[in-house]
Amino acid sequence: MIPKILAKMQSEQTYNRCLKYVICCVCLVLNCQVFANPVSQNWLQVKQKGHIKVHTTSDPSGYVWLKASILVKGAPMDFVALLDDIDTAANWIDNCEKVELLASPSAQEKIVRTIFKAPWPVKEREMITKSITEMDTQLQNIKITIQDYPAYSSNNHNLVRIQNVQGQWLVKATTKNNMLIEYIGFGNPSGNLPIWLANKMMVSSMFKTFNNLGEILGAPSS
């Protein structure tokens, strides 16, 4: 009788441990923000000016992934400070009308709403994303992962919601006074915009954004 009871107790303990493990794994998956790299790594340079480079690669959806980089003056934390200053975002993010901080679950997490202007007849867009910032103070590297945040429902039906947003800022110090800023990202602008036109507009907008970054942060020092 006693061996049967012990066996049952051990079985229940094993079940409880397994259940706790499964719950832990589910929580990790739900809370982890993973950046999915593009399927194709055949990057094609489409624009270059000074220290700015813009590349594209294909996606099965027909829209392109973008990769842009620029070498500028300053330290990685200077760029983080610029990102955090949402009141000046429209000064450097191309076609940006405004940026709103919706929530900040932690010091490293932010949920942000960005509204983009568009020329007629194209409708204005909104993008709602969650970002997580990781810092390596020893190497002076910063990684900011950005993903679509569908949990937030917007009530503004005059705006077209950008879908499937994925992005990653990589900022690293190259010298004591200079840093390299790189962005890799993807988004479906939605609406009735032809894909070829959307891709052209995204490349142009990314280039202008990085050009503005260069003007605000300054050319790298020699």
Secondary structure, 3 states (H helix, E strand, C coil): CHHHHHHHHHHHHHHHHHHHHHHHHHHHHHHCCCCCCCCCCCCEEEEEECCEEEEEEECCCCCEEEEEEEEEECCHHHHHHHHHCHHHHHHCCCCEEEEEEEEEEECCEEEEEEEECCCCCCCCEEEEEEEEEEEECCCCEEEEEEEECCCCCCCCCCCEECEEEEEEEEEEECCCCEEEEEEEEEEECCCCCCHHHHHHHHHHHHHHHHHHHHHHHCCCCC
